[in-house]
Amino acid sequence: MAYTDDSQLPLLSEEDFLASRATLRPCTVLVLKAGPAFEPPGPDPTTGVTKIIWQHGKRNARLRMAGLMPIVCPIGDGGAIKGIAILIASVEESERIMAADPAVLAGVLTYELHDSRTLAGSAVPPMKAI
């Protein structure tokens, strides 16, 4: 659906809204920021910061495959925030996960963790075939 205005949105009864709220489950929101060693990655994934970012991305893919990080959003608009993700883990467990991240260990990225909740089943839908 392409958004034009709220009149195009599906109707939602109070009962259905309350039922959806009952599916809320704990999660942690991760906000990645540029660290002191950050520099924009280049084209060669085998050297320098680009190699570290590549390792970080591969680790995120593994966390996603394990169901711990179902939503991963790299941000490349040149701002201070470099990515956002949802971790299906407590803040304490998320802290352990992120403390072992190669880009964090190298000072390329820093992070903030925020205790949150998400609706069960929330996900980015797959791309439609063209």
C-alpha positions as a printed Julia matrix, in Angstrom:
130×3 Matrix{Float64}:
   0.0     0.0     0.0
   1.2     3.49   -0.79
   0.11    5.98    1.86
  -2.0     8.9     0.7
  -3.95    9.71    3.86
  -5.52    7.98    6.87
  -8.77    7.3     5.03
  -6.97    4.5     3.15
  -5.95    2.68    6.34
  -7.84   -0.44    7.45
 -10.57   -0.07   10.04
  -9.75   -1.28   13.55
 -12.28   -1.99   16.26
 -11.57   -1.28   19.9
 -11.75   -5.04   20.53
  -9.2    -5.82   17.82
  -6.92   -3.05   19.1
  -7.05   -4.45   22.63
  -6.4    -7.96   21.3
  -3.33   -6.76   19.4
  -2.0    -5.02   22.52
  -2.25   -8.34   24.35
   0.48   -9.67   22.01
   3.05   -7.1    23.12
   6.32   -8.73   24.04
   9.52   -7.3    25.5
  12.35   -6.3    23.22
  15.29   -3.93   23.12
  15.75   -1.14   20.6
  19.36   -0.71   19.5
  20.59    2.64   18.17
  24.05    2.53   16.56
  26.1     5.71   16.29
  29.45    6.6    14.78
  32.29    5.86   17.2
  35.64    7.64   17.49
  37.22    5.37   14.85
  34.33    5.68   12.38
  34.97    6.59    8.77
  32.71    5.96    5.8
  33.26    2.43    4.49
  34.91    2.06    1.12
  34.46   -0.49   -1.67
  37.04   -3.06   -0.44
  35.53   -5.29    2.29
  38.95   -6.78    3.12
  40.72   -3.76    4.62
  40.36   -1.07    7.28
  37.03    0.15    8.64
  35.2    -1.45    5.72
  36.44   -4.89    6.84
  35.18   -4.2    10.37
  31.8    -2.98    9.1
  31.6    -6.12    6.92
  32.28   -8.32    9.99
  29.65   -6.37   11.93
  27.11   -6.88    9.12
  27.82  -10.6     8.9
  27.38  -10.92   12.65
  24.08   -9.04   12.45
  22.97  -11.5     9.75
  23.82  -14.38   12.07
  21.91  -12.73   14.94
  18.97  -12.32   12.56
  19.18  -15.98   11.5
  19.15  -16.97   15.2
  15.99  -14.91   15.77
  17.7   -12.49   18.15
  17.74   -9.47   15.81
  14.76   -9.81   13.47
  14.84   -6.2    12.27
  18.12   -4.62   11.11
  18.14   -1.15    9.56
  21.52    0.24    8.44
  21.35    4.01    7.96
  23.61    5.57    5.35
  22.36    9.15    5.14
  25.57   10.66    6.53
  24.09   11.5     9.93
  25.35   10.44   13.35
  22.98    7.46   13.6
  24.39    4.53   11.61
  21.73    1.92   12.29
  18.71    0.81   14.27
  17.71   -2.73   15.17
  15.24   -4.64   17.31
  16.66   -7.32   19.6
  14.38   -9.98   21.02
  16.36   -9.97   24.24
  16.47   -8.13   27.55
  18.58   -4.99   27.84
  21.1    -7.0    29.87
  21.37   -9.74   27.23
  21.49   -7.09   24.49
  24.38   -5.45   26.33
  26.3    -8.75   26.22
  25.46   -9.16   22.53
  26.63   -5.68   21.6
  29.75   -5.75   23.82
  31.07   -8.53   21.52
  30.31   -6.7    18.26
  33.47   -6.23   16.14
  32.62   -2.63   15.2
  31.96   -1.73   18.84
  35.19   -3.42   19.97
  37.12   -1.44   17.31
  35.53    1.89   18.28
  33.92    2.23   14.85
  30.42    2.19   16.36
  28.9     3.0    19.73
  25.4     2.07   20.81
  22.42    2.88   22.99
  19.94    0.28   24.22
  16.32    1.1    25.03
  13.89   -1.22   26.82
  10.77   -1.47   24.68
   7.94   -3.72   23.53
   6.79   -4.85   20.12
   3.68   -6.5    18.79
   4.2   -10.22   18.24
   4.62  -10.89   14.53
   5.93   -7.41   13.7
   8.26   -7.67   10.74
   9.31   -6.02    7.53
   7.29   -7.72    4.79
   9.21   -9.48    2.0
   9.78   -7.65   -1.26
   7.12   -8.23   -3.89
   8.2    -9.86   -7.12
   8.28   -7.47  -10.03
